[in-house]
């Protein structure tokens, strides 16, 4: 969500917004519970995300592909 808001409001280019979000996700240190941080990192790094080719069904349709990647 941060990436979309930052980019669409003209705050920064999509590449910069993605880089900022990936840095923030990499900085998380959570132990003892499973998180979705890895999923978010893979999604943000995907070509489809960076080219704005996502819709509300993208994750459900491509989840296995994303998790393999």
Number of C-alpha atoms within 10 A of each C-alpha: 6 11 20 13 13 16 16 12 9 10 12 14 13 20 13 14 19 22 14 14 18 18 12 11 14 12 9 9 6 9 7 5 5 8 10 7 14 13 15 15 18 16 19 18 16 13 11 12 16 14 10 10 9 11 8 7 8 12 14 8 10 11 13 10 9 16 11 7 11
